[in-house]
């Protein structure tokens, strides 16, 4: 009997050790084997196409680590940013996770939103030799912004007074197109998220960020209405990545955003 009890205890210990460190998964999604992340493929440093032809970025790397922990195969789906929630509802992806601003309108529409993980602001990017040093200097000028972004929303709502001073606000379907318009002198500035601006200015000579922060917001992950269990599973896996140090390890590859990552700077 003692031998039997000893073997039973040993077996239980092995089971406990095997489960140690693995995120808890709700039975409602226990059979899931894959996960589709919806990204903006032109949104460095959060999501973009790497030199090796594969999608990468902070959000993509964290998602991959989450999927590894949960035993899911990750697939990347490139959304049309202006239609991202329509594509989410159409089951083309399981979430939108790509430097996405948490908006009250999303909550009101019933989307399941993760806890915020990044503090962001909006800025203006101009050419270094433009002579523009403040938003006031852009009165009567043309400013580009990406369609469907919080920046466009700000210019239409909270920053409508500032927007009214511009001669025109040009909307483009990607940040890269906004910067292409700036490079070609078709616009005088680009209104863009700070981390994207910092990444662009670092990699392209001749541009600068005007030293004004024009809108505070936070990034989160959007899931479909009813996908609370899925959101909680992802959040639980992220919490484990934070505890293990893996989250900080990934963040260290993207030094421009580390100081604004909420899970590392509570």
Secondary structure, DSSP 4 states (H G I P E B T S, - for coil): -HHHHHHHHHHHHHHHHHHTTPPP--GGGTT--EEEEEE-TEETTTEEE-TTSSEESHHHHHHHHHHHHHT-EEEEEE--GGGHHHHHHTTS-SEEEEEEEP-HHHHHTT-EEPPP-EEEEEEEEEEGGG---SGGGGTT-EEEEETTSHHHHHHHTTTHHHHTTSSEEEEESSHHHHHHHHHTTS-SEEEEEHHHHHHHHHHSTTEEE-S----EEEEEEEE-TT-HHHHHHHHHHHHHHHHHTHHHHHHTT-TTTGGGBGGG--
